[in-house]
């Protein structure tokens, strides 16, 4: 599973829209959409922010661990 798929899975498990995740994390909705579509890659800051928000490791977000 790649980052975009993992992000969408975590977001939908919490029943969050992209906009709700954007508001909760301070990351733009357009960035979240691009990541989920695999069009761009997140910055280190974004990875850490999402890791803290979802209480998951960066390795998990990147699909390096299960």
Secondary structure, 3 states (H helix, E strand, C coil): CCHHHHHHHHHHHCCCCHHHHHHHHCCCHHHHHHHHCCCCCCCHHHHHHHHHHHCCCHHHHCCCCC
